[in-house]
Amino acid sequence: MTPIKEDYLKIIFELGGAKREVSNKQIALALGIAAGSVTEMISKLKKERLVSHKPYDDISLTKKGLDQAILLIRKHRLWETFLASTLDFALADIHPEAEVLEHATSAELLAHLDKFLNYPTHCPHGGVIPDRDGNFQEESYTVLDDIPDGKTVTIERFIDDHDLLIYLRDINLKLETQIKVIKHEPFDGPIAVQEVASGKQLSISFKASHNIFVTDEQGNPFKVDKMAKKKE
């Protein structure tokens, strides 16, 4: 399988494609590419029975696609954890290194790496790490952009993207931070939010807001796929 196809399986998993359907637009925003390119690749993945997709419909992983995605995600995120916790790599720099390492990782090495790290359940940017049997904890698939104005949420995880992680570092937005959504600017503008603890206000770009996953104030996943973006 080519690295590009692997990237697609991983991003579909990150967006929730193991348990729900994700849209062409979500994948395009997460990968930073044109929607037409996504359509072309999804067609190829469907022919290989890695994804399920009907024209003008959303996309999900098949059993075959999910099995491959879980193994890729497990290798990638264990290496990310090792690089960040043991070698002190910056969060924004671990992704490309893990991309290289995951392709040279045997089952035995993976098992030893998992044990060495004391069986972590989440990677440094908040993504879940499947265990050796493919099991993983429930996580939120609700993105910040879907949260109505006036609601308070907790930052759970970020899409594993180098540019996004640099951007979030620059605005100093961290995991487990509680924020209140103040206002969605029109015409795909930024979202104004306020940190609950510090009172500091931030402006988060439209693209970034689609790659930041949030939970409710108690840290629980939202039980709906999409929240009405009503103004309160």
VEXPA-951372 format. One record per residue: residue in one letter; x negated, y, z negated of N, C-alpha, C, O, CB in turn. Coordinates in steps of 0.1 Angstrom, whole numbers, plus 2048, in hexadecimal, padded with zeros to 3 digits. Each point is the difference from the previous one (the first is absolute). Glycine has a CB too. Layout:
residues N
AXYZXYZXYZXYZXYZ ...
//
This chain:
residues 232
M7F87F480080880C8007F780D8007F68007F981D7F37FB T7F18168147F880D8018028087F380A7FF7FA7F880181F P7F48097E48018097F580C8098008068037F67E27FC808 I81C80580E80C80980280D7F97FC8088057F97EC807819 K80D7E77F280C7F87FC8007FE7F180A8007FA7F67F581D E7F48097E37FF7FE7F280580D7F98077FF7F67E67F080D D80E81C80280480D7FA8108028008068057F77E4805810 Y81C7F180480E8018018077F77F580A8047FA7F480181F L7FE7EF7E68057F77F67FF8067F28097FF7F87F27ED817 K7F98197EE7FE8067F380980C7FD8058027F57E37F680C I81981180980880C7FE80F7FC7FF8088077F97E7807813 I8167E87FC80E7FC7FF8027FA7F280B8037FA7F67F981F F7F67FD7E28017FB7F280080B7F68098007F77EB7EB810 E80381F7FA80080B7F780D8088008048057F67E47FD80E L81E7FF80880D80880180C7F87FB80B8057FF7EB807814 G8087E77EA80B7F87FA8057F580A80A7FA7FD7FC81A7F6 G7F37EA8188057F780A8007F17FB8057F88087F2817809 A8047EE7E38017F37FB80F7FD7FB8047F48007E380C7FA K82080A80280D7FF7FA80B80880680C7FE7FD7E87FD7EE R80880E81F80A8088067FC80480D7F47FE80481380B7E6 E8017FE81E7FC80580D7FA80E7FF8048087F780E7EA814 V7E48107FD7FA80D80180180680E8027F88097EE8027E4 S81081381480280680D7F48028087F58017FA81F80A7FC N7EE7F78177F58048097F980D7FB7F48018008187F3813 K7FD8157E97FB80D7FB7F77FF7F47F68077FF81F80480B Q7EF7ED7ED7F87FE7F47F27FB8037F68047FA81F7F77F9 I7EB7FB8167F37FA8047F780B8077F48017FD8177E8805 A7FB81E8077F980B8077FA80A7F67F580580281A7F7812 L7F98097E37FC8097F67F57FB7F77F68077FD820803803 A7EB7E97FC7F67FA7F87F27FF8077F68017FA81C7F37F9 L7EF80881A7F47FE8077FB80C8087F48008058137E97FD G8018227FE7FC80C8077FF7FF80F7F78058067FD8017E5 I8157F281B8007FE80E80E8028068098027F97E47ED804 A81481281080C80280780A7F47FF7FC7F57FF7F881A811 A8197F57EF80A7F57FF7FF7F680C8037F57FE80C81C7F5 G7EE7F48197FF7F780B7F57F67FF8027F480480681E809 S7ED7F17EC7F67F67FE8047F67F67FD7F48027F281D802 V8197F37F28067F67F78097F68077FF7F47FE7FF81D7EF T80B7F481B8097F88087F97F58088047F580080C81E801 E7E57F18057F87F78097FA7F57F78007F48047FB81F80C M7FF7F17E57FA7F67F780A7F77FA7FD7F47FE7F081C7FE I81E7F57FF80B7F87FA8047F580A8037F57FC80481E7F6 S7FA7F181B8047F680A7F67F48018047F580180781E80C K7E87F17F17F67F58018017F77F37FF7F48017F281C80D L8117F77E78017F87F380D7F78008007F57FB7F381D7F9 K8177F381380C7F88007FE7F38098057F67FC80981F801 K7EB7ED80E7FD7F48097F87F67F88017F48037FF81B811 E7F87F57E37F87F77F78077FB7F47FB7F97F87F1812810 R8217F97F78097FC7F57FB8057F28017F97F68067F3818 L7F381F7F37FA8067F380A80A7FA8008037F47E97FA814 V82080980180A8097FB80D7FD8068017FA80B7EE8187F2 S81C7F37FD80D7FF80580580E8047FF8097F88067E37FA H80081581A80480D8058097FF80C7FE7F88097EC8127EF K8217FE80780980180C80080E8057FD8097F88127E57FE P7F38148177FF80D80680980A7F880C7FD7FD7F07F9819 Y7FF8167E780680B7F98037FC7F18098067FA80180281C D7F07ED7E58027FB7F37F38017F87F680480681C7ED802 D7EF80D7EB7F48017F87F87F38008037F680680881B7EC I7E97EF8077F67F68017FE7F97F27FF8077F67F680681D S8097E67ED7FC7F97F47F67F58037FF7FC80C81780A7E9 L7E37F58017F77F58028077F38008097FD7F87E58107FD T80E7EA8148057F28007F87F97F57F78057FA80F7FB81F K7FE7F37E57F87F87F67F27FF8047F78017F881E7F2802 K7E880B8137F37FF8057F880D7FE7F58007FC8137EF815 G7FF81C7F37FA80D7FE7FD8047F27F68057FC815801818 L7FE7F67E37FF8037F27F47F87FA7F88067F88217FF806 D7E67EE8057F57F87FB7F28068047F78017F88187EB809 Q7F081980B7F48068057FD80D7F97F58047FC80E7F181A A8088137E97FF80D7F97FC7FF7F27F78087FB81A801814 I7F47EE7EA7FD7FE7F27F17FC7FE7FA8067F781D7F2805 L7E480080C7F27FC8007F780C8037F68027F980F7E680D L7FE8208047F980B80480080B7F47F68057FD80F7F781B I8078067E380180A7F57F97FC7F47F98087F981D7FE810 R7EB7ED7F47F97FB7F47F08028017FA8047F78197EA806 K7E880E80F7F18028027FD80F7FF7F68047F98097E7815 H80881C7F97FD80F8018008077F37F78077FC8127F881B R8027FE7E18028087F47F77FB7F57FC8077F781B7FD810 L7E57EF7F97F77FB7F67F28078037F98037F68137E7807 W7F081780F7F480780380080E7FD7F68067FB8067EA817 E80F8177F080280E7FC7FE8017F17FA80A7FC8167FA818 T7F67F37E57FF8017F17F17FE7FC7FC8077F781C7F0807 F7E28008087F17FD7FD7F880D8037F88047F880B7E380D L7FF81E8077F880C80480380C7F77F68077FC80B7F181B A80B80A7E480380B7F87FC7FE7F17FA8097FA8197FC815 S7EF7EF7EC7FE7FE7F27F27FB7FD7FB8047F581C7F6809 T7E27FF80B7F37FB7FD7F58088077F58027FA8157E8804 L7F881B80E7F680880780380F8007F88078058047E5809 D80F8187EB80280E7FE80280880D7FC80B8017F77F37EA F8137FB82080380780C80C80A7FD8087FD7F87F07F0816 A80881E7F980B80A80080D7F98067FE7F880A7F281C7F7 L81B7EF7FA80D7FA80580180280F8057F680780680E7E3 A7F280781B80280380E7F77F88098027FF80C8068187EE D7ED7E38007F57FA8088017F18007F87F98077FA81B7F4 I8177E67FD7FF7F17FF8077F980B7FD7F480380380F7E5 H80A80381F8077F980B7F77FB80B8017F480381381B7F7 P7E47F980C7F87FB80B7F67F57FC7FD7F780880581F803 E7F97EB7E97F67F67FB8087F37FE7FB7F58037F781C7F2 A81A7F08058087F37FE8047FA80D8017F48018078167EA E7FA7FE81F8047FB80E7F57F78058037F580680A8207FF V7E67EF7F97F57F78047FF7F47F87FF7F58057F581F803 L80D7ED7EB7FE7F57F780B7F58017FD7F47FE7F781C7F2 E8187F481280B7F78007FF7F580B8047F57FF80A81D7F8 H7EB7F28147FF7F780C7F57F67FD7FE7F680880A81C807 A7EF7F07E77F67F67FD8027F97F37F77FB7FA7F9814812 T81D7F07F08037FB7F38077F280180A7FF8067F98187F1 S7F67DF8048057F280080A7FF7F58008087F77EB7EF813 A81C7FE7F680A7FD7F57F87FF7F28058047F680B7F081B E7E58057F07F87FE7F37FB80E7FB8018027F47F87E7814 L80281F8017FB80D7FB80B8097FB7FF8067F67EF7F981B L81E8007F680C8077FB8047FC7F28038097F88047FA820 A7F97F07E58037FB7F37F78057F58048047F58067E8816 H7E98147F97F68047F68018107FE7FE8047F47F37E9813 L81181A80380280E7FF80C8047F77FF8097F87F77FA81F D8157F67EB80C8027F87FD7FD7F18048087F880A7F281C K7EB7FB7EA7FD7FD7F27F680A7FA8028047F48017E4811 F7F381C8027F680A7FC80880D7FC7FC8077F67F27EF818 L81C80E7F980780C7FD80B7FF7F68088097FD7F37FE81A N8067EC7E380A7FD7F680F8018068098047F97E78047F5 Y8117F381E80D7FE80680980D80080B8017FA7F47E77FF P7FC82380E80880C80080D7FF8088017F88097E98157F5 T8207FB7FE80D7FF80780280C8098098008088007F47E4 H7EE81681380280C8087F28068047F67FF7F88208067FD C7E98008177F48068057FF80F7FB8098057FA7F77EB81A P7F58167EF7FE80E7FA80A80A80580180A7FA7E77F0805 H81E80480D80A80A80480E7FB7FD80A8058067E680380C G8117EF7E580E7FC7FB8077F480780A7FC7FC7F781B7FD G7F97E48128067F58077FF7F37F97F67FD7F980580F81C V80F7EC7ED8017F37F97F67F68067FD80180C81B8037EE I7E27F47FE7F67F58058077F37FE8027FB7F57EA813805 P8187EB8118067F27FF7F67F77F97F480180281A803813 D7F87F27E37F77F77FA7FD7F480980480180C8068057DE R7EE7F08127FB7F680980C7F88067FE7F980A7ED8067E9 D82180180680B7F980680980980880B7FB8057F47F67E7 G7FD81B81680880980980A8087F88088078077F47EA80C N80580E7E080A8077F87FB80E7FD7F48027FF8147E87F7 F80181F80A7FC80E7FC80C8077FA80C7FD8017E4804812 Q80D8097E580A8077F88088098097FC80580A7F57FB7E2 E81B80380F8098098087FA80E7FF7FB8047F681A7EE805 E7EC8158107FC80E80080A8098078097FB8077DF7FE7F8 S8178148008098098067FD80280F7F480180380F80A7E6 Y8077F681F7FE80380E80780E80380380380C7FC7E47FA T8048207F080680D8017F580B8017F88017F781D7F87FD V7EB80E8177F580A80280580E7FB80C8027FE7EC7F2816 L7FE8147E980380D7FA80A8088088088077FB7E17F97FB D8167FF81780880880980F7FD7FE8098098037E57F880E D8157F37EA80E7FC7FF8078057F380C7FE7FD7EE7EE811 I7FE81A7E98058047F380780D8017FA80A8057F37E97F0 P81F80E80580880D8017F980B7F77F97FD7F781C7F680D D7ED8198007FB80B7F88067FF7F280C7FD7FE7F2812817 G7FA7F57E18048007F37FD7F37F88027FF7F4810810813 K7EB7E68007FD7F37FA7F17FF7FB7F780680681B7F0808 T7EC8037E77F37FE7FB7FC7F18028087F77FE7FB81B7F0 V7F17EC8177FB7F38047F27FE7FB7F98097FC8167F6818 T7EC7F47ED7F37FD7FC7F87FB80D8067F88078018027E1 I7ED80B81A7F87FB80B7FB7F27FE7F97FE7F680081A80F E80B7DF8037FD7F27FE7F47FC8087F67F97FB821802800 R7E98088127F57FB8097FF80980C8098078047FA7E27F4 F7F281680F7FD80780D7FD7F680B7FB7F67FD7FD81E7F6 I80C7EF8197FC7F980B7F18008017FA80A7FD81B7FB810 D7E57F07F77F17FF8007FB80680D7FD7F980A8047F27E8 D7FD82280E7FC80880B7F580A7FC8028077F78157F6814 H7DE8037FC7F48087FC80480F8007FD8067F67F47E9814 D81581680080380E80180B8047F57FE80A7FA7FD7F681F L80E7F77E580A8037F57FA8017F38038097F880E7EB816 L7E68027EF7FA8007F37F780C7FD7FF8057F58027E280C I7F881E80A7F880C7FE80980C7FE7FD8087F77F27EE818 Y81C80A7F880A80B7FE8068007F280080B7FA8067F481E L7FD7F67E38067FF7F27F58037F68038067F580D7E9813 R7E480D7FB7F58047F77FE80F7FF7FE8067F67F67E580F D80D81C8077FE80E80180B8087F87FE80A7FB7F77F281B I8187FF7EB80A8067F88027FB7F28088057F88047FF81E N7EB7F27E78007FA7F280D7FA7FC8058027F57EA80F805 L8177E780F80C7F87FD7FC7F27FD7FA7FA808814815806 K7F57EC7E67FB7F37FB80B7F77FE80C8047FE7E18077F8 L8107E880980A7F57FD8058037F27F98057F77FB7EA818 E81980C7EF8068007F380480F7FB8048027F57F07E9805 T80A81F80F80480D7FD80F8028028057FB80A7E480D7FC Q81D7FE7F080F80380180180E8077FA80A7FC80C7E87F0 I80280E81E80380D80780F8028028087F78017E180780B K81A80F7F580E80480380180680E7F880880380D7FC7E4 V8047F682180180580D80880E80080B8007FB7F47E880F I7FA8227FB80680E7FF80880380D80C8047FF7E28037F2 K80B7F781B80780480C7FA7F980C7F48008018128167F5 H8027E58137FC7FB80D80180C80A80B8058027FC7E27F9 E7EE81D80A80180B80A8057FA80D7FE7F58047EF8177F2 P81B7FC8128077FB80C7F67FE80B7F48047FF8208087FA F7F17ED8127F87FE80C7F37F87FD7F5804805815811805 D7F77E17EF7F57F77FC7F48087F97F57FD8028117F5812 G7FF8177E47F68087F87FC7F87F48047F57FE80682080B P7ED7F17EF7FB7FA7F480A7FF7F580B8068017DF802805 I8137F07F08097FF7F47F98077F47F47FD7FD8167ED80C A7FD81F7F07FB8067F48047F77F480B7FD7FE7F781B80D V7F47E57ED8027F87F47F98077F47F780880280B7E380C Q8018107E77FA8057F37FC7F57F78087F77FE80681E804 E7E67EB7FA7FC7F67F68078027F37FF80B7FB7EA7F3810 V81D7F87EF8078017F47F78047F48048097F880D7E6811 A7E480A7F67F78027F57F980E7FF8008077F67FC7E180A S7FF81C80C7F980D80180780C8047FD80B7FE7F07E7807 G81F80B80280780B8067FB80580D8058098068017FD7E3 K7EE7F581B7FA80480D8097FD80C8057F58017E48077F4 Q81880D8148087FE80C7F67FC80C7F580580181D80B7F7 L7F37E78107F97FB80B80880180D80D7FF7FF7E57F27F2 S80881081A8077FF80D7FB7F38077F480080380F81A7FF I8057DD8017FC7F38068057FF80E80C8028037F47F37E6 S7F880882180380180E80B7F58038027F67F97E781280C F81D7FB80680B7F68057FA7F28028067F77FC80681D80F K7E97EB7FC7FA7F38027FC7F97F38037F47FF7F5814817 A8017FF7E27FC7FA7F380C7FC7F88007F57F97EC819807 S81F7F980080C7FD7F88067F38058087FA7F87FC81E804 H7F97E38108057F38057F77F57FD8037F4802808818810 N7E97F77E87F67F67FD7FD7FF7F17F67FB7FB80180981B I8128037E27FF8007F180C7F97FB80C8048037E78117FC F80C7E07FA80B7F87FA8028047F27F78017F88057EC818 V8118147EC8038047F380A7F77F98087F98077F481F800 T8047E87EC80A7F97F880880A7F87FE80C8017F37E07FD D81980E7FA8088097F87F78057F47F57FC7FF8217F8808 E7F08147F07F98057F57FA7F67F77F68027F9818812809 Q7F97E07FD7FB7F57F87F67F78077FC7F67FA81A80B7FA G7E78028187F67F88078067F48077F97F78047F78107EC N81D7F98128077F480680380380F80380C8038077EE7E7 P7F57FC81F80380380E80E8048028097FB7F87E67F480E F81481980380E8048048067F48067FA7F88078008207FC K8137E77FB8087F480480680280E8077F88057FD8027E4 V7F981181D80580380E7F58038097F58057FB8208047FB D7EC7F48177F68028097FE80F8047F580580280F7E4807 K80781E7F880080E8048098077F680B7FC7FC7F17FF81C M7FF8117E38088087F880580C8087F88068097FB7F37E2 A81980B81380580C8077F880C7FD7FE8037F48197F380C K7E481180A7F880C7FD80880C7FE7FF80A8077EE7EC807 K81C8097E880980B7FD7F980A7F77F77FD7F981D7F480A K7F081C7FE7FB80A7F78088017F480C8018007EB80B813 E8027F37E18078017F37FC80D7F98058027F57FD7E480A 
//
